[in-house]
């Protein structure tokens, strides 16, 4: 009714300075439950999602209001990539889930 859109972004594993430091100290695997930080997203990837959403017209933006948007899925839909040119897999995809959750539990 007021013409204001609110969208929540849901990134995957993010290569923050803190996470990279934990990786350097050898603490990342235990702290994250074994998630692959190397396949993670840069913090700029979420920023690029915000920029891509800001380029949408008002009607398209309002249609998304109230939703949670996975950053990797927005990248595929809206045509942007991470700073290294990659498009990390969605946290809801098998490309993300299998290496991080399925195969490690099979090997254990």
Secondary structure, DSSP 8 states (H G I E B T S, - for coil): -------EEE--SB--HHHHHHHHTT-HHHHHTS--GGG-B-HHHHHHHHHHHHTS-HHHHHHHTT-EEEHHHHHHHHT---TTS-----TTSHHHHIIIIIHHHHH-
